Amino acid sequence: MDYLRTAWPTPWMGLNTELDADHMPAECLAAATNMYYQTPSLLRSRGGFDLLHDTGSSNDVTRLYYWDLDSKLYIANDNAELFKDTTAVAGVAENVTSMVSFGVGATPTLIVAEEKGAQDHTLHTYDGTTYAKLTGTAVPNAQKVMARADGRLLATCDPDHPSRLYGSDVGAHTIWQGAYGGAFWMDIAPGQDGDIVDWIDYQQALYVWKERAVYRVAGDHPQNYTRQRLYSCETVIPGTIVDVGNGVLYATQSGVFPLNIVQQSEEYDLTRRIETYIQAKLGATRAAFSREMGAYIMTCKDTIIFVSNVANRPDVWTLFSPPTSMSCAYQGPKFYLGSCNGKVYVYDHDDFKDDAAAFTVQLTTGNWDIGDKLKRKNIRFVSGLLNGAENATATIKMHVDGSGAASQTTALTAGTRNLIECNLSAVELAIDVTYTSLTGPCYFGFIELRVVPEEDIM
């Protein structure tokens, strides 16, 4: 009797609720938890998230910023508090909206933007000791700041001038008007496309998201800045615009999109295939790019983190289950997560526990039908790269014809050959693999089935 050998379709897919013949077959991977794509066809378990700082606050962490000057992590929450590691910074009146180090040819200053609230100002300075109102010439009441490579400090989101972009003099965060070096302000399509919401500096141009469109501001000096409307889009969710190395991603209430700087139209929604699952979470999301994992990572004030491996599989999402509900993500010298209870966790790529607590790694396939030609078949062997590196116990459960109960369960430990003998009569087969007792990273690559059509069995 001859066996038919067939491999589970590769490369593997991720979370999926929409199936079509052009992109995602029904036999794709249904979900992967605490795994990410190290290559286009190889899943690796994530590292550990270890508690780094506990601010003692029970409020959501909303902003993180690592200041190289003092090698401290600055932690802002939604209760108008700012911490330097775990030490409260005195003088903060409203919620912090952005932070940036600024200084040319001198000791840098930390520039901190707050919400306007009842204040007569929004911008502040911090030298490591004193937190004070930023004073100078025509300092704007802007709620977002960034430093650019040309030595200017930029600011926007002024409640009184919601379409305005401000720029300081070169190297002078106190001078915002009438300076030889080119302090300026400019309006971006006032009265059109709503207010400015967020922005990013990317490839020598400034991209500005208003409520209903994306604009590009380009030029090497304020005198020759050009403003171009790229395309219409839904309102971006602040804190989700991220440089992912080979492009920019941003989120709206409808999904996650690449910034399109060529065709001048909104790109394909990367979350379309998990829309029913992720859409309810998008309003609370914040995002960052993890360099170690090559992933766009979205927190959503929940014990679920959405992960898109844009370096390898931009069309695929997996899930992380962190130690607690996370409210923001940030890539500094390391990758950090801020929690909904005032804590900050740091990612350790080589760890396999969360703060010494074990976590479970799991992947689940969809119901796989080998095809109409085989109809019902007898599955004799299941093999493949099921427990790569053998740093865990891999428990493989096989489900026949949509049954919730496993027809066969097999545990593969270190040193055990990744070959499972079975005798399953099935039209469809689904497999889930759970990795426990981790001693290091575990890997999954593919599944191979050896089957016999039942009409050939004597």
C-alpha positions in Angstrom: 0.0 0.0 0.0 1.4 3.4 -1.0 1.2 6.4 1.3 0.3 9.9 0.0 2.6 12.4 1.6 1.3 16.0 1.8 2.6 19.0 3.7 0.4 21.5 5.4 0.4 24.6 3.2 3.4 26.9 3.8 4.2 29.6 4.5 2.0 29.6 7.5 -0.7 32.2 8.0 -1.8 33.8 11.2 -5.1 34.9 12.8 -7.8 34.7 10.1 -11.5 35.1 9.8 -11.7 35.9 6.1 -10.8 33.2 3.6 -10.3 33.6 -0.2 -8.7 31.5 -2.8 -6.3 34.2 -3.9 -4.7 34.9 -0.5 -5.7 32.5 2.3 -6.8 28.9 1.9 -9.1 27.4 4.5 -6.3 25.1 5.7 -4.3 28.0 7.0 -3.2 28.5 10.6 -6.1 29.8 12.6 -4.2 31.3 15.5 -0.8 31.5 17.1 -0.3 32.7 20.7 3.0 33.9 22.1 4.7 33.2 18.8 6.0 35.4 16.0 7.4 34.8 12.5 11.2 34.7 12.7 11.3 33.9 9.0 8.4 33.8 6.5 7.7 30.1 7.3 9.2 29.7 10.8 7.3 30.5 14.1 9.4 31.2 17.2 8.1 31.6 20.8 8.5 35.2 22.1 10.8 36.2 24.9 9.8 37.2 28.3 8.3 40.4 29.7 10.0 41.3 33.0 8.8 44.0 35.5 11.2 46.9 35.2 9.5 49.7 37.1 6.4 50.0 39.4 5.5 53.7 39.7 3.0 52.9 42.5 0.2 54.4 40.5 -2.9 52.4 39.4 -3.4 54.5 36.3 -2.8 53.6 32.6 0.7 54.3 31.3 0.2 56.4 28.2 3.7 57.6 27.1 7.3 56.2 27.5 10.5 58.0 26.6 14.1 57.0 27.3 16.4 60.0 27.8 20.0 59.2 26.9 21.3 62.1 28.9 20.5 60.5 32.3 19.8 56.9 31.1 16.3 57.1 32.6 12.9 55.9 31.4 10.3 58.6 31.6 6.8 57.3 32.3 3.6 59.3 31.8 0.1 58.1 32.8 -3.5 59.3 32.3 -3.6 61.0 35.7 -1.3 63.9 34.9 1.7 62.2 36.4 5.2 61.8 35.1 7.9 59.5 36.6 11.6 59.3 36.1 11.9 55.6 36.5 9.9 55.4 39.7 10.5 59.0 41.0 7.7 61.4 40.4 8.6 64.6 38.5 7.0 67.6 40.3 5.2 70.3 38.5 3.2 68.4 35.9 -0.4 69.8 35.7 -2.0 68.0 32.7 -1.6 64.7 30.9 1.7 64.4 29.1 1.3 64.0 25.3 4.8 63.8 24.0 8.5 64.1 25.1 11.7 64.7 23.2 15.3 65.5 23.9 16.5 68.7 22.2 19.8 70.6 22.1 22.4 71.5 19.6 26.0 72.0 20.7 24.9 72.1 24.4 23.6 69.8 27.1 20.2 68.6 25.8 16.9 69.6 27.5 13.9 67.3 27.8 11.0 69.1 26.1 7.6 67.9 27.5 4.2 68.7 25.9 1.1 68.5 28.1 -2.6 68.8 27.2 -3.8 72.4 27.3 -6.5 71.9 29.9 -6.9 75.0 32.0 -3.3 76.1 31.5 -2.1 79.1 29.6 0.7 77.1 28.1 1.5 73.5 27.1 5.3 73.2 26.6 7.8 72.6 29.4 11.4 71.9 30.0 13.1 69.5 32.3 16.9 69.4 33.0 16.8 66.4 35.2 16.0 68.4 38.3 13.6 71.3 37.5 10.4 71.1 35.6 9.3 74.5 34.3 7.2 76.3 31.7 9.0 76.8 28.4 9.5 80.5 28.1 10.8 82.5 25.1 9.6 84.3 22.0 6.2 83.3 20.7 6.2 79.9 22.3 3.2 78.0 20.9 0.4 76.3 22.9 1.1 73.0 21.1 0.4 69.6 22.4 2.8 67.6 20.4 6.6 68.1 19.8 9.3 66.5 17.8 13.0 67.2 17.1 14.2 67.1 13.5 17.6 66.4 12.1 18.0 70.0 10.9 18.2 71.1 14.5 14.6 72.5 14.8 12.0 71.7 17.3 8.6 71.3 15.7 5.2 71.5 17.5 1.6 71.1 16.5 -1.9 70.3 17.8 -2.6 73.8 19.1 -6.2 73.9 20.3 -6.5 77.6 19.1 -4.9 76.8 15.7 -5.7 73.2 15.0 -4.2 73.1 11.5 -1.0 74.9 12.4 2.6 73.6 12.4 5.3 75.5 14.3 9.1 75.4 14.0 11.7 76.9 16.3 14.9 78.6 15.3 17.8 76.1 14.6 19.1 74.9 17.9 16.9 77.3 20.0 13.8 75.8 21.6 13.0 79.2 23.1 12.8 81.2 19.8 9.7 80.6 17.7 9.3 83.8 15.8 11.4 86.3 13.9 14.7 84.5 14.0 17.4 84.6 11.4 17.8 80.8 11.5 14.2 80.3 10.3 11.7 80.0 13.1 8.3 79.7 11.4 4.7 78.7 11.5 2.5 77.4 8.7 -1.1 76.3 8.4 -1.8 73.0 6.6 -5.1 73.2 4.7 -7.0 75.3 7.3 -10.7 74.6 7.2 -10.2 71.4 5.3 -10.0 67.8 6.4 -10.5 68.6 10.1 -7.8 69.2 12.7 -4.2 67.8 12.9 -4.2 64.6 14.8 -0.7 63.1 14.6 2.5 63.1 12.5 5.8 61.4 11.7 9.2 62.5 10.4 10.1 59.9 7.7 12.7 59.9 4.9 13.3 63.7 5.1 9.7 64.6 4.9 7.0 65.3 7.5 3.8 63.4 7.2 0.8 65.0 8.9 -2.5 63.2 9.6 -5.5 65.4 9.8 -8.9 64.0 10.7 -9.7 63.0 7.1 -6.5 63.1 5.1 -2.7 62.7 5.0 -0.4 65.5 4.0 3.3 65.7 3.2 5.5 68.7 4.1 8.9 68.6 2.4 11.8 70.9 1.9 15.2 71.8 3.3 14.2 75.2 4.8 11.0 76.8 5.9 11.2 79.2 2.9 10.8 76.4 0.4 8.6 74.0 2.4 5.9 72.5 0.2 2.5 71.1 1.4 0.9 68.2 -0.5 -2.3 66.4 0.2 -1.7 62.7 -0.4 -5.0 61.0 0.1 -8.2 60.8 2.2 -8.3 58.4 5.1 -10.2 57.8 8.3 -9.0 59.5 11.5 -5.7 58.0 12.6 -5.5 56.7 16.2 -2.8 58.8 18.0 0.2 56.8 19.0 -0.1 54.2 16.2 2.0 55.9 13.5 5.2 53.9 13.5 8.3 53.6 11.3 8.7 49.9 10.8 11.9 50.0 8.9 10.6 49.4 5.4 7.7 51.8 5.6 5.2 53.4 8.0 2.1 51.8 9.5 -0.8 53.5 11.2 -4.2 52.5 12.6 -7.7 53.8 12.3 -10.9 52.5 13.7 -11.2 50.3 10.6 -7.7 48.6 10.6 -4.0 49.0 10.1 -2.6 50.6 6.9 0.7 51.3 5.3 1.4 54.9 4.5 1.3 55.2 0.7 3.7 57.9 -0.5 3.6 56.9 -4.1 0.1 56.1 -5.4 -1.5 58.8 -3.3 -4.4 56.5 -2.1 -5.0 54.5 1.0 -3.3 51.1 1.0 -4.7 47.6 1.7 -5.9 47.1 5.3 -3.5 44.7 6.9 -6.1 43.7 9.5 -8.9 42.9 7.0 -8.6 39.2 7.6 -9.0 39.5 11.4 -11.3 42.5 11.3 -14.1 41.0 13.4 -11.6 40.2 16.1 -9.4 43.2 16.2 -11.8 46.1 15.3 -13.4 46.4 18.8 -9.9 46.8 20.3 -8.6 49.5 17.9 -9.9 52.5 19.8 -7.6 52.0 22.8 -4.6 50.8 20.9 -1.0 52.2 20.9 1.8 50.7 18.8 5.5 50.4 18.4 8.0 48.5 16.3 10.2 45.9 18.0 13.6 45.7 16.3 14.4 42.3 17.8 11.2 40.7 16.5 10.8 42.8 13.4 7.2 43.3 14.4 4.5 46.0 14.6 3.1 45.5 18.1 -0.2 46.9 19.2 -1.4 47.1 22.8 -5.1 47.6 23.4 -5.6 47.9 27.2 -6.2 44.2 27.4 -4.3 41.0 28.1 -4.0 40.6 24.3 -1.3 42.2 22.2 -1.6 42.0 18.4 1.6 41.3 16.5 2.3 41.8 12.8 5.7 40.6 11.6 6.1 43.3 9.0 9.7 42.2 8.3 8.6 38.7 7.3 4.8 38.4 7.0 3.0 41.8 6.8 -0.3 40.0 6.0 -0.2 37.9 9.2 -1.1 38.6 12.8 -0.3 36.5 15.9 -1.1 37.2 19.5 0.9 37.7 22.7 -0.6 37.2 26.1 1.4 39.5 28.4 1.5 39.3 32.2 -1.1 42.0 32.6 -3.3 44.4 30.6 -1.0 46.7 28.6 -1.8 50.2 27.5 1.3 51.3 25.5 4.4 50.1 23.7 7.7 51.8 23.1 11.0 51.0 21.4 14.0 52.6 23.1 17.3 51.0 23.8 15.1 48.0 24.6 11.4 47.2 23.9 9.1 48.3 26.7 5.4 47.8 27.5 3.4 50.1 29.8 0.6 48.6 31.8 -2.9 49.6 32.9 -1.7 49.7 36.5 1.3 52.0 36.4 4.0 49.4 35.7 6.5 49.1 32.9 7.9 45.8 31.6 11.0 45.2 29.5 11.3 42.6 26.8 14.1 40.0 27.1 14.4 38.2 23.8 16.4 35.3 25.3 14.1 34.7 28.3 11.3 32.2 28.3 9.3 33.3 31.3 7.4 36.4 32.3 8.9 37.6 35.6 9.8 34.0 36.4 6.3 32.9 35.6 5.8 30.3 32.8 3.6 31.2 29.9 2.0 28.9 27.3 2.8 28.9 23.6 0.2 27.5 21.3 -0.8 27.3 17.7 -4.0 26.1 16.2 -4.8 25.1 12.6 -8.1 25.3 10.7 -10.0 22.3 9.6 -8.0 20.9 6.7 -9.5 18.9 3.9 -6.8 17.3 1.6 -9.2 17.7 -1.3 -12.2 16.2 -3.1 -10.2 13.5 -4.7 -9.4 11.9 -1.4 -12.7 12.4 0.4 -12.4 10.2 3.5 -8.9 9.1 4.2 -6.9 7.3 6.9 -4.2 9.4 8.4 -1.3 7.1 9.4 1.6 9.5 10.3 1.9 13.1 11.3 5.4 14.6 11.2 7.3 17.8 10.6 9.1 20.6 12.4 6.8 20.3 15.4 9.1 20.9 18.3 12.1 22.7 16.9 15.1 23.1 19.2 13.4 20.7 21.6 13.2 23.4 24.4 9.7 22.4 25.4 7.2 19.7 25.7 5.0 19.9 22.6 1.5 18.4 23.1 -0.2 17.7 19.7 -3.9 17.2 19.6 -5.7 16.0 16.5 -9.3 16.8 15.9 -11.3 14.9 13.3 -14.2 16.4 11.2 -14.7 19.5 13.3 -15.0 17.7 16.6 -14.0 19.8 19.7 -12.7 16.6 21.4 -9.3 15.5 20.4 -9.2 12.1 18.7 -5.6 11.6 19.6 -3.1 13.4 21.9 0.6 12.9 21.8 3.4 14.6 23.8 6.8 15.2 22.2 9.6 15.8 24.7 13.2 16.6 24.1 14.9 13.8 22.2 11.6 12.5 20.9 11.4 12.1 17.1 8.8 14.4 15.5 6.9 11.6 14.1 3.5 10.5 15.4 1.9 7.2 14.3 -1.9 7.3 14.2 -4.9 5.6 12.6 -7.5 8.3 12.1 -10.4 8.1 9.6 -11.2 11.7 8.5 -12.5 14.0 5.9 -11.1 17.0 7.7 -8.3 17.3 10.2 -7.4 20.1 12.6 -4.3 20.1 14.8 -3.3 22.2 17.8 0.2 22.3 19.3 0.8 23.5 22.9 4.3 24.1 24.2 4.9 23.9 27.9 7.8 23.5 30.3 9.9 25.8 28.2 13.7 25.8 28.8 14.4 28.2 25.9 12.8 29.3 22.6 10.6 26.8 20.8 10.0 26.7 17.1 7.4 25.4 14.7 7.9 25.1 10.9 5.6 22.7 9.1 3.4 19.6 9.4 3.6 16.7 7.0 0.8 14.0 6.7 1.1 10.5 5.4 -2.4 9.3 4.5 -4.1 6.5 2.6 -7.4 6.9 0.8 -9.9 4.6 2.6 -11.0 2.9 -0.6 -7.4 1.6 -0.9 -7.4 0.0 2.5 -8.1 -3.7 2.4 
